[in-house]
Amino acid sequence: VISKERDLARDIHYKEGYLYCMTLVLPSALLLILVAIEALVLRLVKRQDVPWNQIVFNLNSGHTILWLFRGVEIAVFHAAHERFNLGWIEDWSPTSQFIVALVGWDFCFYWLHRMHHHLGALWAVHVVHHEGDHFSLSLGIRNSWYSSMTSIPFFLVLAVIGVPTEVFIAVGAVHYFVQFYNHNGIVKKSGLLEYIMVTPSHHRVHHGKNAPYLNRNFGGTLVFWDKIFGTFQAELDDIPVQFGTNDHVATDNIFWANNLPWLKLFRIQLPQLQPPLYRLKGTWMWTAGLLSFAILLQYIHAETAWPLVDCNLLLVYGAAAAISIGGLAEGRKWGKTSWTVIHLIALSITLTRAVWQEPMIYTYLILANSHAASTWLRSSWAKAS
């Protein structure tokens, strides 16, 4: 009987873990697919130049590390809910709780977003998102390592009024997907939705660095907050939006991109970053980005099932891959060296750690090591323009 109960408990735990990771892995994979489809449409249908290096940077701007801090954000929210919950909506129906959380989250995000544009320390975090000057879905994924940490204070009021942690996570996922969609470079106007929701047109305005667009349209999903608090600006046909920031230090290295704003904030002398002489060709750069993003997907999949030591090894692997891609994008010798070494190390780990020994991981490592070998071929590189 004890054996049957143990087997049943293990089966339940496995099913819960599988459901949890699939609800995270599948949306993350969907984002990647949508980014690829949009890039192909812009290139093949719209005949626009696609900056592959920037798209790859956006995909790998820090999501392995950001994922770790996202866990801290959720843990703090849960702790606040357990200790300071006033229970105002605790007895409400799940539907009512969800609606309150959906609207409340968006209100909190408006002020979070607005303050990240007006307070120096918060702008040092958020500026990473605005430094991208190619408005596309991948820009919606580009974020600072530290963005989850600076979000924490703005959402705690939801924990205090009694929004359950699982509801907080669910409504956050809804809002973040809407915000991701609003970075697409294909949709121009959205008809009646322009009066209700934040649309791609509204959000293009937000990314403008020129008048009258600078520091406008801070809303995440609903457009009402900007209109109520006087920060709304429509996109004008006769004034094109200029994307990016005026003081951006060009780098594809995610370590510097995430930390240079802090050096500027504290007036520390910036390193002299040399422009690249060669760049990895677009196809090889794009596939490197896919391989790096795949590590994040595997980490999400493994988070509830693997031992902690293996999860941490995978986390380090993902972070190292993302940083190595910065070196590849800038044509640095250390970039292709580290890109090669980390995949060889991952292969050696796979041969010695039982949980890594899955057909999917072996297949991935064959592709990753083959890609790394290709970066040592001259034909994979082109002179930087």
Buried (B, 14 or more C-beta within 10 A) or exposed (E): EEEEEEEEEEEEEEEEBBEBBEEBBEBBBEBBEBBBEBBEBBBEEEEBEBBBBBBBBBBBBBBBBBBBBBEEBBEBBBEBBEEEBEEEBEEEEEEEBBBBBBBBBBBBBBEBBBBBBEEEEBBBBBBBBBBBBBBBBBBBBBBBBBBBBBBBEBBBEBBBBBBBBEBBBBBBEBBBBBBBBBBBBEEEEBEEBBEEBBBBBBBBBBBBBEEEBBEBBBBBBBBBBBEEEEBBBEBEEEEEBBBBBEEBBEBBBBBBBBBBBEBBBEEEEEEEBEEBEBBBEBEBBBBBBBBBBBBBBBBBBBBBBBEEEBBEBBBBBBBBBBBBBBBBBBBBEBBBBBBBBBBEBBBEBBEEBEBBEBEEBBEBBEBBBEBBEBBEEEEBBBEEE
